[in-house]
Amino acid sequence: MPLSPGPSVPMDMPPDLAAAATASDDMIGGELGALIPPPEKPYNPRVMTSLANAIAEVMGAMGVEMTPEPYTGPVAQFGEDEARFLTMIEAAAADYGQPLPVGVAELKGDAELTTLTAALSQLAQDAEFIAFLDDGAEPEPMAEEEVAVDEMEDEMDEEEPMEEEPATKGKPAKGKSGGDDDFFAKRMR
């Protein structure tokens, strides 16, 4: 795999949870990889190496450090990691308001990869994009609202206590009308 993101799960994660996280990453990567059609002819390894370097630059700006390795031969299909990272970058660029000139599902050959690589390199150097990513990384703390509990307690104290009289088999107690409407009407007074 020429694009190596390192371990995808924290080292202190329990082994069974780490295995589930890795399986989930593999499944998502496989599904995203299926979204990228196979090229009309295999991708040039130099073009793929340039793309991997551009992906690593943008992912570094997103806080994910990875080490791209050069491709040594023609590439017939995107790998799961490349598909996952490209999809993440595509979503971030769209959220930023600068969608990629070539969508992940529109990749057909080296020409589209070259256009995409140039756009990713520009995005990685865009200070406003990096600031946008930093703003999204740390959500602002929510302002705490004070609830007037005393007011609620006062309202509860003002309610009239309910008179409890046993009812007899579907009939209201003597002197009471007994319907739900009467119950609620009495509560509303």
Backbone as CSV, one residue per row, in Angstrom:
resi,resn,N_x,N_y,N_z,CA_x,CA_y,CA_z,C_x,C_y,C_z
1,MET,0.851,-1.169,0.000,0.000,0.000,0.000,0.900,1.235,0.000
2,PRO,0.953,1.982,-1.077,1.815,3.158,-1.155,1.407,4.320,-0.260
3,LEU,0.190,4.383,0.206,-0.242,5.459,1.087,-0.477,4.854,2.460
4,SER,0.455,5.069,3.383,0.386,4.421,4.690,0.006,5.419,5.771
5,PRO,-1.239,5.313,6.294,-1.668,6.238,7.329,-1.202,5.868,8.726
6,GLY,-0.564,4.744,8.901,-0.190,4.298,10.243,-1.378,3.588,10.867
7,PRO,-1.283,3.284,12.158,-2.389,2.560,12.797,-3.650,3.423,12.824
8,SER,-4.775,2.808,12.488,-6.036,3.553,12.441,-6.771,3.535,13.770
9,VAL,-6.265,2.770,14.727,-6.907,2.723,16.043,-5.868,3.056,17.109
10,PRO,-6.274,3.687,18.197,-5.339,4.022,19.271,-4.708,2.778,19.879
11,MET,-3.473,2.915,20.313,-2.731,1.780,20.879,-3.346,1.267,22.184
12,ASP,-4.020,2.139,22.935,-4.561,1.730,24.228,-5.983,1.165,24.126
13,MET,-6.464,0.941,22.903,-7.808,0.416,22.709,-7.814,-1.091,22.977
14,PRO,-8.838,-1.609,23.643,-8.923,-3.061,23.880,-8.882,-3.829,22.552
15,PRO,-8.245,-4.992,22.545,-8.054,-5.741,21.290,-9.348,-6.055,20.528
16,ASP,-10.423,-6.427,21.234,-11.655,-6.762,20.530,-12.282,-5.523,19.889
17,LEU,-12.177,-4.378,20.548,-12.690,-3.131,19.994,-11.824,-2.670,18.823
18,ALA,-10.506,-2.859,18.935,-9.590,-2.507,17.853,-9.881,-3.354,16.611
19,ALA,-10.161,-4.631,16.807,-10.477,-5.507,15.683,-11.779,-5.064,15.002
20,ALA,-12.763,-4.660,15.802,-14.030,-4.186,15.232,-13.825,-2.877,14.471
21,ALA,-13.001,-1.973,15.003,-12.730,-0.705,14.327,-12.003,-0.936,13.009
22,THR,-11.039,-1.839,13.009,-10.299,-2.155,11.785,-11.225,-2.782,10.748
23,ALA,-12.092,-3.678,11.177,-13.048,-4.301,10.251,-13.989,-3.253,9.664
24,SER,-14.414,-2.309,10.494,-15.287,-1.234,10.017,-14.566,-0.354,9.006
25,ASP,-13.300,0.001,9.285,-12.506,0.793,8.342,-12.367,0.061,7.011
26,ASP,-12.094,-1.236,7.067,-11.934,-2.022,5.842,-13.230,-2.069,5.038
27,MET,-14.358,-2.236,5.737,-15.647,-2.296,5.053,-15.952,-0.958,4.372
28,ILE,-15.759,0.136,5.103,-16.026,1.458,4.535,-15.092,1.735,3.370
29,GLY,-13.818,1.408,3.536,-12.853,1.597,2.448,-13.227,0.796,1.217
30,GLY,-13.685,-0.435,1.427,-14.112,-1.266,0.296,-15.308,-0.681,-0.430
31,GLU,-16.272,-0.182,0.339,-17.459,0.416,-0.282,-17.106,1.701,-1.019
32,LEU,-16.244,2.517,-0.433,-15.833,3.753,-1.101,-14.980,3.454,-2.325
33,GLY,-14.158,2.426,-2.227,-13.348,2.023,-3.377,-14.212,1.599,-4.551
34,ALA,-15.367,1.017,-4.256,-16.280,0.597,-5.318,-16.911,1.798,-6.026
35,LEU,-16.934,2.970,-5.345,-17.481,4.176,-5.967,-16.563,4.727,-7.061
36,ILE,-15.280,4.425,-6.957,-14.320,4.900,-7.952,-14.226,3.853,-9.057
37,PRO,-14.672,4.214,-10.250,-14.645,3.221,-11.329,-13.212,2.864,-11.718
38,PRO,-13.010,1.652,-12.205,-11.666,1.304,-12.670,-11.301,2.202,-13.857
39,PRO,-10.031,2.547,-13.986,-9.633,3.439,-15.076,-9.780,2.766,-16.437
40,GLU,-9.869,3.620,-17.476,-9.956,3.096,-18.843,-8.708,2.293,-19.175
41,LYS,-7.568,2.734,-18.688,-6.320,1.965,-18.734,-5.627,2.219,-17.406
42,PRO,-4.751,1.324,-16.939,-4.140,1.494,-15.612,-3.488,2.873,-15.457
43,TYR,-3.589,3.389,-14.230,-2.987,4.684,-13.923,-1.465,4.590,-13.963
44,ASN,-0.819,5.657,-14.419,0.630,5.762,-14.454,1.143,5.829,-13.012
45,PRO,2.187,5.073,-12.671,2.672,5.072,-11.288,3.175,6.452,-10.831
46,ARG,3.775,7.241,-11.736,4.243,8.580,-11.337,3.064,9.493,-11.007
47,VAL,1.978,9.377,-11.764,0.784,10.178,-11.508,0.179,9.765,-10.164
48,MET,0.124,8.470,-9.892,-0.419,7.978,-8.617,0.471,8.390,-7.437
49,THR,1.794,8.398,-7.634,2.706,8.828,-6.572,2.485,10.311,-6.265
50,SER,2.313,11.117,-7.302,2.031,12.550,-7.094,0.705,12.741,-6.362
51,LEU,-0.295,11.968,-6.729,-1.593,12.044,-6.060,-1.458,11.634,-4.592
52,ALA,-0.712,10.571,-4.323,-0.521,10.112,-2.945,0.167,11.200,-2.114
53,ASN,1.152,11.885,-2.696,1.827,12.978,-1.980,0.848,14.121,-1.688
54,ALA,-0.007,14.456,-2.654,-0.991,15.528,-2.455,-2.023,15.131,-1.400
55,ILE,-2.456,13.875,-1.425,-3.395,13.389,-0.404,-2.746,13.499,0.974
56,ALA,-1.490,13.100,1.096,-0.780,13.166,2.371,-0.661,14.611,2.858
57,GLU,-0.437,15.553,1.942,-0.360,16.973,2.327,-1.679,17.450,2.922
58,VAL,-2.775,17.161,2.233,-4.081,17.613,2.711,-4.449,16.896,4.005
59,MET,-4.211,15.618,4.080,-4.538,14.881,5.300,-3.689,15.376,6.469
60,GLY,-2.445,15.808,6.201,-1.610,16.401,7.240,-2.252,17.674,7.776
61,ALA,-2.836,18.477,6.883,-3.547,19.689,7.305,-4.787,19.320,8.121
62,MET,-5.327,18.120,7.886,-6.504,17.655,8.628,-6.105,16.973,9.936
63,GLY,-4.804,16.881,10.198,-4.338,16.285,11.442,-4.039,14.803,11.357
64,VAL,-4.023,14.238,10.148,-3.724,12.820,9.975,-2.381,12.719,9.260
65,GLU,-1.376,12.296,10.000,-0.042,12.168,9.413,0.084,10.814,8.719
66,MET,0.611,10.853,7.508,0.818,9.618,6.757,2.078,9.723,5.940
67,THR,2.579,8.577,5.539,3.804,8.520,4.757,3.506,7.903,3.397
68,PRO,3.504,8.744,2.344,3.285,8.161,1.013,4.554,7.469,0.517
69,GLU,4.367,6.363,-0.142,5.480,5.627,-0.742,5.265,5.634,-2.248
70,PRO,6.331,5.616,-3.023,6.161,5.660,-4.486,5.509,4.378,-5.018
71,TYR,4.666,4.559,-6.010,4.083,3.417,-6.716,5.154,2.876,-7.666
72,THR,5.224,1.578,-7.806,6.276,0.977,-8.628,5.778,0.454,-9.963
73,GLY,4.473,0.362,-10.125,3.938,-0.143,-11.384,2.569,0.448,-11.657
74,PRO,2.018,0.156,-12.820,0.694,0.670,-13.161,-0.352,0.243,-12.128
75,VAL,-1.347,1.111,-11.919,-2.369,0.868,-10.905,-3.710,0.667,-11.600
76,ALA,-4.306,-0.506,-11.404,-5.561,-0.838,-12.079,-6.792,-0.408,-11.290
77,GLN,-6.637,-0.146,-10.003,-7.778,0.232,-9.157,-7.251,0.961,-7.925
78,PHE,-8.035,1.927,-7.421,-7.669,2.622,-6.194,-7.728,1.664,-5.024
79,GLY,-6.823,1.865,-4.079,-6.850,1.095,-2.844,-7.915,1.642,-1.903
80,GLU,-8.217,0.875,-0.876,-9.250,1.280,0.092,-8.867,2.566,0.820
81,ASP,-7.608,2.672,1.236,-7.181,3.871,1.961,-7.253,5.114,1.072
82,GLU,-6.769,4.996,-0.141,-6.818,6.129,-1.067,-8.259,6.583,-1.288
83,ALA,-9.158,5.620,-1.463,-10.573,5.946,-1.677,-11.161,6.638,-0.448
84,ARG,-10.854,6.117,0.737,-11.381,6.694,1.968,-10.872,8.122,2.163
85,PHE,-9.566,8.338,1.961,-8.998,9.669,2.172,-9.481,10.657,1.112
86,LEU,-9.565,10.217,-0.128,-10.074,11.109,-1.178,-11.516,11.516,-0.904
87,THR,-12.310,10.586,-0.421,-13.713,10.891,-0.105,-13.801,11.890,1.058
88,MET,-12.949,11.724,2.056,-12.915,12.668,3.180,-12.519,14.066,2.700
89,ILE,-11.498,14.128,1.857,-11.024,15.413,1.341,-12.095,16.049,0.464
90,GLU,-12.754,15.243,-0.357,-13.813,15.759,-1.227,-14.932,16.395,-0.392
91,ALA,-15.313,15.748,0.698,-16.366,16.286,1.574,-15.899,17.563,2.270
92,ALA,-14.647,17.586,2.741,-14.124,18.774,3.422,-14.039,19.954,2.454
93,ALA,-13.599,19.703,1.221,-13.498,20.774,0.220,-14.884,21.320,-0.119
94,ALA,-15.867,20.453,-0.218,-17.239,20.890,-0.504,-17.786,21.709,0.668
95,ASP,-17.522,21.268,1.898,-17.960,22.020,3.081,-17.291,23.387,3.139
96,TYR,-16.058,23.454,2.687,-15.296,24.696,2.658,-15.845,25.652,1.598
97,GLY,-16.561,25.107,0.628,-17.118,25.941,-0.437,-16.274,25.946,-1.693
98,GLN,-15.291,25.045,-1.754,-14.429,24.944,-2.925,-14.372,23.469,-3.344
99,PRO,-15.441,22.994,-4.000,-15.457,21.576,-4.379,-14.315,21.236,-5.340
100,LEU,-13.901,20.005,-5.278,-12.825,19.547,-6.163,-13.288,19.607,-7.614
101,PRO,-12.379,19.926,-8.540,-12.781,20.042,-9.951,-13.181,18.706,-10.579
102,VAL,-12.709,17.630,-9.985,-13.050,16.290,-10.468,-13.518,15.499,-9.264
103,GLY,-14.743,14.999,-9.321,-15.264,14.197,-8.226,-14.645,12.819,-8.206
104,VAL,-14.669,12.206,-7.064,-14.079,10.876,-6.903,-14.712,9.879,-7.870
105,ALA,-16.008,9.977,-8.074,-16.701,9.038,-8.962,-16.439,9.331,-10.439
106,GLU,-15.791,10.474,-10.747,-15.542,10.862,-12.147,-14.135,10.534,-12.628
107,LEU,-13.340,9.877,-11.804,-11.962,9.557,-12.183,-11.953,8.459,-13.233
108,LYS,-11.323,8.779,-14.383,-11.288,7.811,-15.487,-9.871,7.471,-15.935
109,GLY,-8.951,8.418,-15.731,-7.595,8.182,-16.210,-6.616,9.185,-15.630
110,ASP,-5.416,9.193,-16.194,-4.340,10.043,-15.700,-4.660,11.531,-15.789
111,ALA,-5.408,11.951,-16.806,-5.737,13.373,-16.955,-6.561,13.864,-15.759
112,GLU,-7.554,13.097,-15.338,-8.380,13.475,-14.182,-7.546,13.455,-12.894
113,LEU,-6.649,12.475,-12.767,-5.793,12.407,-11.581,-4.859,13.615,-11.503
114,THR,-4.340,14.042,-12.658,-3.441,15.200,-12.691,-4.191,16.464,-12.267
115,THR,-5.417,16.627,-12.757,-6.246,17.777,-12.365,-6.555,17.726,-10.877
116,LEU,-6.890,16.564,-10.390,-7.197,16.381,-8.973,-5.972,16.642,-8.103
117,THR,-4.816,16.157,-8.530,-3.572,16.354,-7.782,-3.246,17.835,-7.647
118,ALA,-3.406,18.597,-8.738,-3.139,20.042,-8.695,-4.098,20.735,-7.723
119,ALA,-5.366,20.355,-7.749,-6.359,20.957,-6.851,-6.046,20.619,-5.395
120,LEU,-5.631,19.391,-5.121,-5.293,18.990,-3.752,-4.062,19.744,-3.249
121,SER,-3.072,19.926,-4.113,-1.866,20.669,-3.720,-2.210,22.115,-3.377
122,GLN,-3.075,22.722,-4.159,-3.508,24.096,-3.866,-4.284,24.145,-2.556
123,LEU,-5.144,23.173,-2.357,-5.951,23.120,-1.131,-5.051,22.979,0.102
124,ALA,-4.016,22.147,-0.002,-3.101,21.930,1.127,-2.337,23.200,1.483
125,GLN,-2.144,24.105,0.521,-1.416,25.355,0.764,-2.344,26.519,1.094
126,ASP,-3.648,26.313,1.024,-4.629,27.372,1.252,-4.770,27.623,2.756
127,ALA,-4.263,28.780,3.218,-4.296,29.103,4.648,-5.729,29.185,5.177
128,GLU,-6.655,29.669,4.359,-8.054,29.763,4.796,-8.672,28.373,4.950
129,PHE,-8.302,27.447,4.071,-8.794,26.072,4.190,-8.274,25.439,5.475
130,ILE,-6.993,25.662,5.765,-6.403,25.107,6.984,-7.073,25.712,8.214
131,ALA,-7.339,27.016,8.171,-8.048,27.661,9.286,-9.464,27.102,9.409
132,PHE,-10.118,26.848,8.265,-11.455,26.243,8.260,-11.414,24.879,8.939
133,LEU,-10.392,24.090,8.627,-10.259,22.770,9.246,-10.015,22.896,10.745
134,ASP,-9.192,23.874,11.139,-8.912,24.075,12.561,-10.155,24.522,13.303
135,ASP,-10.976,25.372,12.668,-12.207,25.827,13.309,-13.151,24.662,13.548
136,GLY,-13.213,23.725,12.615,-14.100,22.579,12.750,-13.578,21.541,13.716
137,ALA,-12.269,21.583,14.020,-11.682,20.560,14.877,-12.062,20.733,16.339
138,GLU,-12.226,21.992,16.765,-12.550,22.237,18.159,-13.855,22.994,18.244
139,PRO,-14.949,22.309,18.518,-16.227,23.008,18.611,-16.223,23.988,19.780
140,GLU,-16.917,25.095,19.580,-17.001,26.102,20.626,-17.801,25.536,21.796
141,PRO,-17.381,25.865,23.013,-18.158,25.378,24.158,-19.538,26.029,24.159
142,MET,-20.518,25.243,24.512,-21.888,25.748,24.527,-22.085,26.635,25.750
143,ALA,-22.801,27.710,25.553,-23.114,28.595,26.671,-24.139,27.906,27.554
144,GLU,-23.895,27.986,28.835,-24.825,27.350,29.761,-25.997,28.286,30.027
145,GLU,-27.162,27.722,30.025,-28.353,28.500,30.315,-28.810,28.169,31.725
146,GLU,-29.148,29.207,32.442,-29.656,28.989,33.787,-31.160,28.793,33.721
147,VAL,-31.621,27.793,34.380,-33.046,27.513,34.419,-33.562,27.963,35.781
148,ALA,-34.632,28.691,35.739,-35.204,29.203,36.990,-35.974,28.088,37.669
149,VAL,-35.282,27.352,38.504,-35.890,26.233,39.211,-36.850,26.743,40.270
150,ASP,-36.516,27.870,40.884,-37.377,28.418,41.927,-38.781,28.699,41.397
151,GLU,-38.889,29.216,40.173,-40.194,29.503,39.591,-41.014,28.239,39.431
152,MET,-40.364,27.175,39.002,-41.076,25.913,38.823,-41.552,25.384,40.169
153,GLU,-40.712,25.512,41.200,-41.101,25.032,42.533,-42.275,25.845,43.064
154,ASP,-42.264,27.190,42.808,-43.366,28.029,43.247,-44.669,27.603,42.595
155,GLU,-44.611,27.312,41.292,-45.815,26.880,40.572,-46.326,25.564,41.128
156,MET,-45.428,24.676,41.477,-45.841,23.383,42.009,-46.467,23.544,43.387
157,ASP,-45.945,24.490,44.183,-46.495,24.720,45.515,-47.903,25.288,45.446
158,GLU,-48.234,26.031,44.389,-49.528,26.678,44.256,-50.637,25.722,43.858
159,GLU,-50.291,24.540,43.368,-51.308,23.598,42.932,-52.133,23.124,44.116
160,GLU,-53.401,22.894,43.845,-54.291,22.400,44.889,-54.065,20.912,45.079
161,PRO,-54.045,20.456,46.302,-53.871,19.025,46.518,-55.096,18.266,46.016
162,MET,-54.867,17.092,45.522,-55.941,16.259,44.983,-56.641,15.536,46.133
163,GLU,-57.923,15.464,46.025,-58.676,14.674,46.986,-58.771,13.270,46.436
164,GLU,-58.364,12.340,47.224,-58.411,10.964,46.752,-59.535,10.235,47.466
165,GLU,-60.510,9.822,46.685,-61.609,9.024,47.227,-61.701,7.768,46.393
166,PRO,-61.887,6.661,47.010,-61.966,5.419,46.248,-63.193,5.412,45.346
167,ALA,-63.006,4.963,44.124,-64.127,4.829,43.191,-64.644,3.406,43.282
168,THR,-65.891,3.244,42.977,-66.477,1.907,43.037,-66.814,1.462,41.633
169,LYS,-66.237,0.393,41.214,-66.463,-0.287,39.943,-67.044,0.592,38.841
170,GLY,-66.234,1.514,38.348,-66.644,2.306,37.201,-67.585,3.433,37.521
171,LYS,-68.063,3.506,38.757,-68.957,4.591,39.132,-68.176,5.590,39.954
172,PRO,-68.466,6.857,39.754,-67.768,7.860,40.560,-68.229,7.785,42.004
173,ALA,-67.349,8.254,42.886,-67.708,8.289,44.307,-68.881,9.236,44.492
174,LYS,-69.570,9.068,45.568,-70.781,9.837,45.850,-70.495,11.339,45.772
175,GLY,-71.291,12.069,45.009,-71.161,13.512,44.890,-70.138,13.947,43.852
176,LYS,-69.518,13.026,43.157,-68.510,13.357,42.142,-69.026,12.944,40.780
177,SER,-68.673,13.761,39.747,-69.118,13.405,38.403,-68.215,12.342,37.801
178,GLY,-66.913,12.381,38.075,-66.013,11.290,37.768,-65.455,11.179,36.372
179,GLY,-65.715,12.017,35.430,-65.134,11.864,34.095,-63.744,12.479,34.003
180,ASP,-63.027,12.089,32.963,-61.703,12.652,32.713,-61.774,14.158,32.505
181,ASP,-62.859,14.605,31.835,-63.004,16.035,31.585,-63.079,16.805,32.899
182,ASP,-63.818,16.248,33.858,-63.931,16.904,35.153,-62.595,16.930,35.872
183,PHE,-61.859,15.844,35.767,-60.547,15.754,36.416,-59.632,16.849,35.882
184,PHE,-59.534,16.938,34.552,-58.646,17.935,33.955,-59.158,19.355,34.181
185,ALA,-60.459,19.549,34.142,-61.005,20.874,34.381,-60.678,21.327,35.787
186,LYS,-60.746,20.431,36.747,-60.444,20.765,38.125,-58.966,21.124,38.272
187,ARG,-58.083,20.414,37.568,-56.644,20.675,37.628,-56.287,22.029,37.026
188,MET,-57.064,22.470,36.048,-56.764,23.708,35.343,-57.171,24.946,36.129
189,ARG,-58.047,24.804,37.118,-58.504,25.962,37.907,-57.457,26.519,38.783
